Amino acid sequence: MKILEIPFVGYPFTDIIRTRKFYEEVLGLEPSMIVEIDEEKHQFWIEYNIGQSCLALSNAWSPVGSKDGPAAALEVDDIDKALAELKEAGVSVESAIMASPVCRFFLFADPDGNPLCMHQMNPGESSH
C-alpha cells in the first residue's frame, strides 16, 4: 500500500452560521461544496478546497473539541499577518509562533474547540 495524499481533513461543528462565518469570513475560505445531508435534522457537509487538499466540515456527527484529535495545518503566505488577524477577530490562539528547521507555525482553535495549525514554509523549502 502507498498513501498518496490526504483527500480531506474532516471536523465536526455545532452551529452552521458560526462555523461558516469563522471559516469564510475570518479565514477567507470559499466553500467548494455545500450539501444538506438531512433537511429535517438540518445536517450539512461543507467542503473548502485549499490547494490540492480539502477541509470538510459536518454537523452529522458529534463534535469532540479534543486537543488530542487531528489538526489540519493551513499554509499561509504571511504567518505574522495571519496571527494578527486571528487575534483581532477574537479567535482562541493556543500558542505563539514556533519555528522548526523548515517552517514557522502556531496553534489555534475553531469555535467548537477543534485544533488547527497555521503554517508557513521557510523560503526555499517545500511541503512535498
Buried (B, 14 or more C-beta within 10 A) or exposed (E): EEEEEEEBBBBBBEEBEEBBBBBBEBBEBEEEEEEEEEEEEEBBBBBBBBEEBBBBBBBEEEBBBEEEEEBBBBBBEEBEEBBEBBEEEEBBBEEEBEEEEEBBBBBBBBBBBBBBBBBBBEEEEEEE
